[in-house]
Amino acid sequence: MIIAAGFVLGAALGWMTARKKGGNSFDKWQYAIVYAILFSILGLFATLFIDRMT
């Protein structure tokens, strides 16, 4: 669940970042995808950490 939330949050944050910088639609999609992947990986590590601690 953390991974999915990280994906959605990352995509939204990437889209807003590109829009704030004045990017076109391709820039927005690229930022959204990269941020989504990054946040998903961070969510995966958080999930593994929580699983190992319990």
mmCIF file as Biopython writes it, N, C-alpha, C and O atoms, coordinates in Angstrom:
data_model
#
loop_
_atom_site.group_PDB
_atom_site.id
_atom_site.type_symbol
_atom_site.label_atom_id
_atom_site.label_alt_id
_atom_site.label_comp_id
_atom_site.label_asym_id
_atom_site.label_entity_id
_atom_site.label_seq_id
_atom_site.pdbx_PDB_ins_code
_atom_site.Cartn_x
_atom_site.Cartn_y
_atom_site.Cartn_z
_atom_site.occupancy
_atom_site.B_iso_or_equiv
_atom_site.auth_seq_id
_atom_site.auth_asym_id
_atom_site.pdbx_PDB_model_num
ATOM 1   N N  . MET A ? 1  ? 0.827  -1.191 0.000   1.0 0.0 1  A 1 
ATOM 2   C CA . MET A ? 1  ? 0.000  0.000  0.000   1.0 0.0 1  A 1 
ATOM 3   C C  . MET A ? 1  ? 0.869  1.252  0.000   1.0 0.0 1  A 1 
ATOM 4   O O  . MET A ? 1  ? 0.521  2.253  -0.626  1.0 0.0 1  A 1 
ATOM 5   N N  . ILE A ? 2  ? 1.975  1.198  0.685   1.0 0.0 2  A 1 
ATOM 6   C CA . ILE A ? 2  ? 2.881  2.342  0.716   1.0 0.0 2  A 1 
ATOM 7   C C  . ILE A ? 2  ? 3.464  2.589  -0.678  1.0 0.0 2  A 1 
ATOM 8   O O  . ILE A ? 2  ? 3.695  3.731  -1.073  1.0 0.0 2  A 1 
ATOM 9   N N  . ILE A ? 3  ? 3.694  1.512  -1.405  1.0 0.0 3  A 1 
ATOM 10  C CA . ILE A ? 3  ? 4.274  1.635  -2.740  1.0 0.0 3  A 1 
ATOM 11  C C  . ILE A ? 3  ? 3.294  2.354  -3.680  1.0 0.0 3  A 1 
ATOM 12  O O  . ILE A ? 3  ? 3.687  3.240  -4.439  1.0 0.0 3  A 1 
ATOM 13  N N  . ALA A ? 4  ? 2.027  1.965  -3.617  1.0 0.0 4  A 1 
ATOM 14  C CA . ALA A ? 4  ? 1.018  2.597  -4.480  1.0 0.0 4  A 1 
ATOM 15  C C  . ALA A ? 4  ? 0.822  4.066  -4.115  1.0 0.0 4  A 1 
ATOM 16  O O  . ALA A ? 4  ? 0.674  4.918  -4.991  1.0 0.0 4  A 1 
ATOM 17  N N  . ALA A ? 5  ? 0.823  4.351  -2.825  1.0 0.0 5  A 1 
ATOM 18  C CA . ALA A ? 5  ? 0.682  5.739  -2.392  1.0 0.0 5  A 1 
ATOM 19  C C  . ALA A ? 5  ? 1.886  6.561  -2.838  1.0 0.0 5  A 1 
ATOM 20  O O  . ALA A ? 5  ? 1.735  7.714  -3.242  1.0 0.0 5  A 1 
ATOM 21  N N  . GLY A ? 6  ? 3.066  5.982  -2.768  1.0 0.0 6  A 1 
ATOM 22  C CA . GLY A ? 6  ? 4.263  6.664  -3.229  1.0 0.0 6  A 1 
ATOM 23  C C  . GLY A ? 6  ? 4.225  6.921  -4.726  1.0 0.0 6  A 1 
ATOM 24  O O  . GLY A ? 6  ? 4.690  7.961  -5.194  1.0 0.0 6  A 1 
ATOM 25  N N  . PHE A ? 7  ? 3.673  5.976  -5.478  1.0 0.0 7  A 1 
ATOM 26  C CA . PHE A ? 7  ? 3.560  6.151  -6.921  1.0 0.0 7  A 1 
ATOM 27  C C  . PHE A ? 7  ? 2.658  7.326  -7.263  1.0 0.0 7  A 1 
ATOM 28  O O  . PHE A ? 7  ? 3.014  8.179  -8.076  1.0 0.0 7  A 1 
ATOM 29  N N  . VAL A ? 8  ? 1.487  7.362  -6.636  1.0 0.0 8  A 1 
ATOM 30  C CA . VAL A ? 8  ? 0.522  8.429  -6.922  1.0 0.0 8  A 1 
ATOM 31  C C  . VAL A ? 8  ? 1.052  9.777  -6.449  1.0 0.0 8  A 1 
ATOM 32  O O  . VAL A ? 8  ? 0.956  10.772 -7.168  1.0 0.0 8  A 1 
ATOM 33  N N  . LEU A ? 9  ? 1.609  9.812  -5.242  1.0 0.0 9  A 1 
ATOM 34  C CA . LEU A ? 9  ? 2.160  11.054 -4.699  1.0 0.0 9  A 1 
ATOM 35  C C  . LEU A ? 9  ? 3.322  11.557 -5.553  1.0 0.0 9  A 1 
ATOM 36  O O  . LEU A ? 9  ? 3.425  12.753 -5.827  1.0 0.0 9  A 1 
ATOM 37  N N  . GLY A ? 10 ? 4.190  10.646 -5.969  1.0 0.0 10 A 1 
ATOM 38  C CA . GLY A ? 10 ? 5.319  11.026 -6.802  1.0 0.0 10 A 1 
ATOM 39  C C  . GLY A ? 10 ? 4.897  11.561 -8.150  1.0 0.0 10 A 1 
ATOM 40  O O  . GLY A ? 10 ? 5.464  12.538 -8.639  1.0 0.0 10 A 1 
ATOM 41  N N  . ALA A ? 11 ? 3.898  10.925 -8.760  1.0 0.0 11 A 1 
ATOM 42  C CA . ALA A ? 11 ? 3.415  11.391 -10.065 1.0 0.0 11 A 1 
ATOM 43  C C  . ALA A ? 11 ? 2.816  12.788 -9.948  1.0 0.0 11 A 1 
ATOM 44  O O  . ALA A ? 11 ? 3.054  13.650 -10.794 1.0 0.0 11 A 1 
ATOM 45  N N  . ALA A ? 12 ? 2.040  13.003 -8.897  1.0 0.0 12 A 1 
ATOM 46  C CA . ALA A ? 12 ? 1.432  14.327 -8.712  1.0 0.0 12 A 1 
ATOM 47  C C  . ALA A ? 12 ? 2.493  15.386 -8.437  1.0 0.0 12 A 1 
ATOM 48  O O  . ALA A ? 12 ? 2.426  16.492 -8.974  1.0 0.0 12 A 1 
ATOM 49  N N  . LEU A ? 13 ? 3.455  15.053 -7.614  1.0 0.0 13 A 1 
ATOM 50  C CA . LEU A ? 13 ? 4.517  15.998 -7.284  1.0 0.0 13 A 1 
ATOM 51  C C  . LEU A ? 13 ? 5.386  16.312 -8.503  1.0 0.0 13 A 1 
ATOM 52  O O  . LEU A ? 13 ? 5.781  17.459 -8.709  1.0 0.0 13 A 1 
ATOM 53  N N  . GLY A ? 14 ? 5.679  15.296 -9.302  1.0 0.0 14 A 1 
ATOM 54  C CA . GLY A ? 14 ? 6.459  15.512 -10.516 1.0 0.0 14 A 1 
ATOM 55  C C  . GLY A ? 14 ? 5.722  16.381 -11.513 1.0 0.0 14 A 1 
ATOM 56  O O  . GLY A ? 14 ? 6.321  17.259 -12.134 1.0 0.0 14 A 1 
ATOM 57  N N  . TRP A ? 15 ? 4.433  16.148 -11.673 1.0 0.0 15 A 1 
ATOM 58  C CA . TRP A ? 15 ? 3.620  16.943 -12.595 1.0 0.0 15 A 1 
ATOM 59  C C  . TRP A ? 15 ? 3.598  18.402 -12.160 1.0 0.0 15 A 1 
ATOM 60  O O  . TRP A ? 15 ? 3.754  19.302 -12.986 1.0 0.0 15 A 1 
ATOM 61  N N  . MET A ? 16 ? 3.403  18.640 -10.852 1.0 0.0 16 A 1 
ATOM 62  C CA . MET A ? 16 ? 3.363  20.015 -10.349 1.0 0.0 16 A 1 
ATOM 63  C C  . MET A ? 16 ? 4.722  20.698 -10.461 1.0 0.0 16 A 1 
ATOM 64  O O  . MET A ? 16 ? 4.796  21.899 -10.722 1.0 0.0 16 A 1 
ATOM 65  N N  . THR A ? 17 ? 5.790  19.942 -10.267 1.0 0.0 17 A 1 
ATOM 66  C CA . THR A ? 17 ? 7.132  20.506 -10.387 1.0 0.0 17 A 1 
ATOM 67  C C  . THR A ? 17 ? 7.399  20.972 -11.822 1.0 0.0 17 A 1 
ATOM 68  O O  . THR A ? 17 ? 7.914  22.069 -12.040 1.0 0.0 17 A 1 
ATOM 69  N N  . ALA A ? 18 ? 7.048  20.134 -12.789 1.0 0.0 18 A 1 
ATOM 70  C CA . ALA A ? 18 ? 7.258  20.497 -14.195 1.0 0.0 18 A 1 
ATOM 71  C C  . ALA A ? 18 ? 6.380  21.685 -14.587 1.0 0.0 18 A 1 
ATOM 72  O O  . ALA A ? 18 ? 6.811  22.561 -15.337 1.0 0.0 18 A 1 
ATOM 73  N N  . ARG A ? 19 ? 5.157  21.709 -14.081 1.0 0.0 19 A 1 
ATOM 74  C CA . ARG A ? 19 ? 4.263  22.832 -14.399 1.0 0.0 19 A 1 
ATOM 75  C C  . ARG A ? 19 ? 4.804  24.127 -13.807 1.0 0.0 19 A 1 
ATOM 76  O O  . ARG A ? 19 ? 4.726  25.185 -14.433 1.0 0.0 19 A 1 
ATOM 77  N N  . LYS A ? 20 ? 5.353  24.039 -12.594 1.0 0.0 20 A 1 
ATOM 78  C CA . LYS A ? 20 ? 5.916  25.223 -11.934 1.0 0.0 20 A 1 
ATOM 79  C C  . LYS A ? 20 ? 7.127  25.766 -12.689 1.0 0.0 20 A 1 
ATOM 80  O O  . LYS A ? 20 ? 7.362  26.974 -12.714 1.0 0.0 20 A 1 
ATOM 81  N N  . LYS A ? 21 ? 7.900  24.858 -13.309 1.0 0.0 21 A 1 
ATOM 82  C CA . LYS A ? 21 ? 9.075  25.267 -14.078 1.0 0.0 21 A 1 
ATOM 83  C C  . LYS A ? 21 ? 8.727  25.702 -15.498 1.0 0.0 21 A 1 
ATOM 84  O O  . LYS A ? 21 ? 9.610  26.110 -16.253 1.0 0.0 21 A 1 
ATOM 85  N N  . GLY A ? 22 ? 7.453  25.620 -15.866 1.0 0.0 22 A 1 
ATOM 86  C CA . GLY A ? 22 ? 7.028  26.066 -17.190 1.0 0.0 22 A 1 
ATOM 87  C C  . GLY A ? 22 ? 7.255  25.057 -18.292 1.0 0.0 22 A 1 
ATOM 88  O O  . GLY A ? 22 ? 7.455  25.442 -19.444 1.0 0.0 22 A 1 
ATOM 89  N N  . GLY A ? 23 ? 7.230  23.775 -17.973 1.0 0.0 23 A 1 
ATOM 90  C CA . GLY A ? 23 ? 7.469  22.752 -18.981 1.0 0.0 23 A 1 
ATOM 91  C C  . GLY A ? 23 ? 6.248  22.468 -19.833 1.0 0.0 23 A 1 
ATOM 92  O O  . GLY A ? 23 ? 5.116  22.759 -19.447 1.0 0.0 23 A 1 
ATOM 93  N N  . ASN A ? 24 ? 6.499  21.893 -21.001 1.0 0.0 24 A 1 
ATOM 94  C CA . ASN A ? 24 ? 5.388  21.504 -21.872 1.0 0.0 24 A 1 
ATOM 95  C C  . ASN A ? 24 ? 4.834  20.152 -21.405 1.0 0.0 24 A 1 
ATOM 96  O O  . ASN A ? 24 ? 5.252  19.637 -20.368 1.0 0.0 24 A 1 
ATOM 97  N N  . SER A ? 25 ? 3.901  19.583 -22.161 1.0 0.0 25 A 1 
ATOM 98  C CA . SER A ? 25 ? 3.245  18.355 -21.711 1.0 0.0 25 A 1 
ATOM 99  C C  . SER A ? 25 ? 4.223  17.174 -21.641 1.0 0.0 25 A 1 
ATOM 100 O O  . SER A ? 25 ? 4.085  16.317 -20.768 1.0 0.0 25 A 1 
ATOM 101 N N  . PHE A ? 26 ? 5.199  17.118 -22.538 1.0 0.0 26 A 1 
ATOM 102 C CA . PHE A ? 26 ? 6.190  16.043 -22.479 1.0 0.0 26 A 1 
ATOM 103 C C  . PHE A ? 26 ? 7.050  16.155 -21.225 1.0 0.0 26 A 1 
ATOM 104 O O  . PHE A ? 26 ? 7.373  15.147 -20.598 1.0 0.0 26 A 1 
ATOM 105 N N  . ASP A ? 27 ? 7.413  17.364 -20.866 1.0 0.0 27 A 1 
ATOM 106 C CA . ASP A ? 27 ? 8.180  17.573 -19.636 1.0 0.0 27 A 1 
ATOM 107 C C  . ASP A ? 27 ? 7.375  17.149 -18.420 1.0 0.0 27 A 1 
ATOM 108 O O  . ASP A ? 27 ? 7.912  16.530 -17.500 1.0 0.0 27 A 1 
ATOM 109 N N  . LYS A ? 28 ? 6.090  17.479 -18.413 1.0 0.0 28 A 1 
ATOM 110 C CA . LYS A ? 28 ? 5.230  17.110 -17.284 1.0 0.0 28 A 1 
ATOM 111 C C  . LYS A ? 28 ? 5.134  15.601 -17.140 1.0 0.0 28 A 1 
ATOM 112 O O  . LYS A ? 28 ? 5.225  15.067 -16.034 1.0 0.0 28 A 1 
ATOM 113 N N  . TRP A ? 29 ? 4.948  14.909 -18.275 1.0 0.0 29 A 1 
ATOM 114 C CA . TRP A ? 29 ? 4.875  13.450 -18.219 1.0 0.0 29 A 1 
ATOM 115 C C  . TRP A ? 29 ? 6.202  12.834 -17.769 1.0 0.0 29 A 1 
ATOM 116 O O  . TRP A ? 29 ? 6.220  11.876 -16.997 1.0 0.0 29 A 1 
ATOM 117 N N  . GLN A ? 30 ? 7.304  13.391 -18.256 1.0 0.0 30 A 1 
ATOM 118 C CA . GLN A ? 30 ? 8.609  12.844 -17.884 1.0 0.0 30 A 1 
ATOM 119 C C  . GLN A ? 30 ? 8.862  13.030 -16.395 1.0 0.0 30 A 1 
ATOM 120 O O  . GLN A ? 30 ? 9.287  12.092 -15.720 1.0 0.0 30 A 1 
ATOM 121 N N  . TYR A ? 31 ? 8.610  14.218 -15.875 1.0 0.0 31 A 1 
ATOM 122 C CA . TYR A ? 31 ? 8.779  14.465 -14.454 1.0 0.0 31 A 1 
ATOM 123 C C  . TYR A ? 31 ? 7.861  13.559 -13.636 1.0 0.0 31 A 1 
ATOM 124 O O  . TYR A ? 31 ? 8.281  13.002 -12.621 1.0 0.0 31 A 1 
ATOM 125 N N  . ALA A ? 32 ? 6.613  13.409 -14.074 1.0 0.0 32 A 1 
ATOM 126 C CA . ALA A ? 32 ? 5.656  12.587 -13.340 1.0 0.0 32 A 1 
ATOM 127 C C  . ALA A ? 32 ? 6.114  11.134 -13.281 1.0 0.0 32 A 1 
ATOM 128 O O  . ALA A ? 32 ? 6.021  10.498 -12.231 1.0 0.0 32 A 1 
ATOM 129 N N  . ILE A ? 33 ? 6.605  10.607 -14.394 1.0 0.0 33 A 1 
ATOM 130 C CA . ILE A ? 33 ? 7.036  9.213  -14.427 1.0 0.0 33 A 1 
ATOM 131 C C  . ILE A ? 33 ? 8.278  8.997  -13.574 1.0 0.0 33 A 1 
ATOM 132 O O  . ILE A ? 33 ? 8.359  8.025  -12.823 1.0 0.0 33 A 1 
ATOM 133 N N  . VAL A ? 34 ? 9.239  9.896  -13.688 1.0 0.0 34 A 1 
ATOM 134 C CA . VAL A ? 34 ? 10.481 9.750  -12.920 1.0 0.0 34 A 1 
ATOM 135 C C  . VAL A ? 34 ? 10.208 9.865  -11.421 1.0 0.0 34 A 1 
ATOM 136 O O  . VAL A ? 34 ? 10.710 9.063  -10.634 1.0 0.0 34 A 1 
ATOM 137 N N  . TYR A ? 35 ? 9.425  10.848 -11.030 1.0 0.0 35 A 1 
ATOM 138 C CA . TYR A ? 35 ? 9.092  11.009 -9.608  1.0 0.0 35 A 1 
ATOM 139 C C  . TYR A ? 35 ? 8.290  9.815  -9.103  1.0 0.0 35 A 1 
ATOM 140 O O  . TYR A ? 35 ? 8.499  9.366  -7.976  1.0 0.0 35 A 1 
ATOM 141 N N  . ALA A ? 36 ? 7.374  9.294  -9.922  1.0 0.0 36 A 1 
ATOM 142 C CA . ALA A ? 36 ? 6.570  8.142  -9.516  1.0 0.0 36 A 1 
ATOM 143 C C  . ALA A ? 36 ? 7.460  6.922  -9.279  1.0 0.0 36 A 1 
ATOM 144 O O  . ALA A ? 36 ? 7.273  6.200  -8.300  1.0 0.0 36 A 1 
ATOM 145 N N  . ILE A ? 37 ? 8.416  6.692  -10.158 1.0 0.0 37 A 1 
ATOM 146 C CA . ILE A ? 37 ? 9.329  5.557  -9.991  1.0 0.0 37 A 1 
ATOM 147 C C  . ILE A ? 37 ? 10.180 5.742  -8.736  1.0 0.0 37 A 1 
ATOM 148 O O  . ILE A ? 37 ? 10.364 4.804  -7.961  1.0 0.0 37 A 1 
ATOM 149 N N  . LEU A ? 38 ? 10.694 6.952  -8.543  1.0 0.0 38 A 1 
ATOM 150 C CA . LEU A ? 38 ? 11.534 7.217  -7.377  1.0 0.0 38 A 1 
ATOM 151 C C  . LEU A ? 38 ? 10.763 7.026  -6.076  1.0 0.0 38 A 1 
ATOM 152 O O  . LEU A ? 38 ? 11.259 6.388  -5.148  1.0 0.0 38 A 1 
ATOM 153 N N  . PHE A ? 39 ? 9.563  7.571  -6.004  1.0 0.0 39 A 1 
ATOM 154 C CA . PHE A ? 39 ? 8.773  7.447  -4.787  1.0 0.0 39 A 1 
ATOM 155 C C  . PHE A ? 39 ? 8.319  6.009  -4.568  1.0 0.0 39 A 1 
ATOM 156 O O  . PHE A ? 39 ? 8.178  5.579  -3.424  1.0 0.0 39 A 1 
ATOM 157 N N  . SER A ? 40 ? 8.087  5.259  -5.640  1.0 0.0 40 A 1 
ATOM 158 C CA . SER A ? 40 ? 7.724  3.846  -5.509  1.0 0.0 40 A 1 
ATOM 159 C C  . SER A ? 40 ? 8.871  3.041  -4.921  1.0 0.0 40 A 1 
ATOM 160 O O  . SER A ? 40 ? 8.658  2.178  -4.070  1.0 0.0 40 A 1 
ATOM 161 N N  . ILE A ? 41 ? 10.074 3.319  -5.368  1.0 0.0 41 A 1 
ATOM 162 C CA . ILE A ? 41 ? 11.243 2.621  -4.834  1.0 0.0 41 A 1 
ATOM 163 C C  . ILE A ? 41 ? 11.438 2.972  -3.355  1.0 0.0 41 A 1 
ATOM 164 O O  . ILE A ? 41 ? 11.742 2.097  -2.545  1.0 0.0 41 A 1 
ATOM 165 N N  . LEU A ? 42 ? 11.265 4.247  -3.005  1.0 0.0 42 A 1 
ATOM 166 C CA . LEU A ? 42 ? 11.355 4.629  -1.602  1.0 0.0 42 A 1 
ATOM 167 C C  . LEU A ? 42 ? 10.262 3.952  -0.778  1.0 0.0 42 A 1 
ATOM 168 O O  . LEU A ? 42 ? 10.505 3.533  0.354   1.0 0.0 42 A 1 
ATOM 169 N N  . GLY A ? 43 ? 9.063  3.845  -1.342  1.0 0.0 43 A 1 
ATOM 170 C CA . GLY A ? 43 ? 7.975  3.143  -0.668  1.0 0.0 43 A 1 
ATOM 171 C C  . GLY A ? 43 ? 8.269  1.668  -0.488  1.0 0.0 43 A 1 
ATOM 172 O O  . GLY A ? 43 ? 7.905  1.081  0.531   1.0 0.0 43 A 1 
ATOM 173 N N  . LEU A ? 44 ? 8.926  1.062  -1.469  1.0 0.0 44 A 1 
ATOM 174 C CA . LEU A ? 44 ? 9.316  -0.342 -1.360  1.0 0.0 44 A 1 
ATOM 175 C C  . LEU A ? 44 ? 10.286 -0.536 -0.207  1.0 0.0 44 A 1 
ATOM 176 O O  . LEU A ? 44 ? 10.129 -1.460 0.592   1.0 0.0 44 A 1 
ATOM 177 N N  . PHE A ? 45 ? 11.283 0.325  -0.116  1.0 0.0 45 A 1 
ATOM 178 C CA . PHE A ? 45 ? 12.242 0.214  0.985   1.0 0.0 45 A 1 
ATOM 179 C C  . PHE A ? 45 ? 11.572 0.463  2.336   1.0 0.0 45 A 1 
ATOM 180 O O  . PHE A ? 45 ? 11.907 -0.193 3.323   1.0 0.0 45 A 1 
ATOM 181 N N  . ALA A ? 46 ? 10.633 1.401  2.388   1.0 0.0 46 A 1 
ATOM 182 C CA . ALA A ? 46 ? 9.901  1.653  3.630   1.0 0.0 46 A 1 
ATOM 183 C C  . ALA A ? 46 ? 9.073  0.434  4.019   1.0 0.0 46 A 1 
ATOM 184 O O  . ALA A ? 46 ? 9.009  0.069  5.193   1.0 0.0 46 A 1 
ATOM 185 N N  . THR A ? 47 ? 8.440  -0.195 3.033   1.0 0.0 47 A 1 
ATOM 186 C CA . THR A ? 47 ? 7.646  -1.402 3.295   1.0 0.0 47 A 1 
ATOM 187 C C  . THR A ? 47 ? 8.527  -2.530 3.814   1.0 0.0 47 A 1 
ATOM 188 O O  . THR A ? 47 ? 8.168  -3.213 4.773   1.0 0.0 47 A 1 
ATOM 189 N N  . LEU A ? 48 ? 9.666  -2.723 3.191   1.0 0.0 48 A 1 
ATOM 190 C CA . LEU A ? 48 ? 10.584 -3.773 3.645   1.0 0.0 48 A 1 
ATOM 191 C C  . LEU A ? 48 ? 11.106 -3.484 5.045   1.0 0.0 48 A 1 
ATOM 192 O O  . LEU A ? 48 ? 11.220 -4.396 5.864   1.0 0.0 48 A 1 
ATOM 193 N N  . PHE A ? 49 ? 11.419 -2.243 5.322   1.0 0.0 49 A 1 
ATOM 194 C CA . PHE A ? 49 ? 11.904 -1.871 6.645   1.0 0.0 49 A 1 
ATOM 195 C C  . PHE A ? 49 ? 10.839 -2.132 7.720   1.0 0.0 49 A 1 
ATOM 196 O O  . PHE A ? 49 ? 11.130 -2.688 8.779   1.0 0.0 49 A 1 
ATOM 197 N N  . ILE A ? 50 ? 9.613  -1.724 7.428   1.0 0.0 50 A 1 
ATOM 198 C CA . ILE A ? 50 ? 8.531  -1.939 8.390   1.0 0.0 50 A 1 
ATOM 199 C C  . ILE A ? 50 ? 8.264  -3.422 8.582   1.0 0.0 50 A 1 
ATOM 200 O O  . ILE A ? 50 ? 8.006  -3.867 9.701   1.0 0.0 50 A 1 
ATOM 201 N N  . ASP A ? 51 ? 8.322  -4.191 7.500   1.0 0.0 51 A 1 
ATOM 202 C CA . ASP A ? 51 ? 8.094  -5.626 7.589   1.0 0.0 51 A 1 
ATOM 203 C C  . ASP A ? 51 ? 9.177  -6.311 8.427   1.0 0.0 51 A 1 
ATOM 204 O O  . ASP A ? 51 ? 8.885  -7.225 9.199   1.0 0.0 51 A 1 
ATOM 205 N N  . ARG A ? 52 ? 10.399 -5.876 8.274   1.0 0.0 52 A 1 
ATOM 206 C CA . ARG A ? 52 ? 11.497 -6.474 9.039   1.0 0.0 52 A 1 
ATOM 207 C C  . ARG A ? 52 ? 11.447 -6.102 10.515  1.0 0.0 52 A 1 
ATOM 208 O O  . ARG A ? 52 ? 11.902 -6.870 11.362  1.0 0.0 52 A 1 
ATOM 209 N N  . MET A ? 53 ? 10.907 -4.952 10.823  1.0 0.0 53 A 1 
ATOM 210 C CA . MET A ? 53 ? 10.851 -4.499 12.212  1.0 0.0 53 A 1 
ATOM 211 C C  . MET A ? 53 ? 9.699  -5.144 13.001  1.0 0.0 53 A 1 
ATOM 212 O O  . MET A ? 53 ? 9.697  -5.147 14.232  1.0 0.0 53 A 1 
ATOM 213 N N  . THR A ? 54 ? 8.731  -5.685 12.271  1.0 0.0 54 A 1 
ATOM 214 C CA . THR A ? 54 ? 7.602  -6.305 12.990  1.0 0.0 54 A 1 
ATOM 215 C C  . THR A ? 54 ? 7.702  -7.790 13.014  1.0 0.0 54 A 1 
ATOM 216 O O  . THR A ? 54 ? 6.835  -8.459 13.577  1.0 0.0 54 A 1 
#
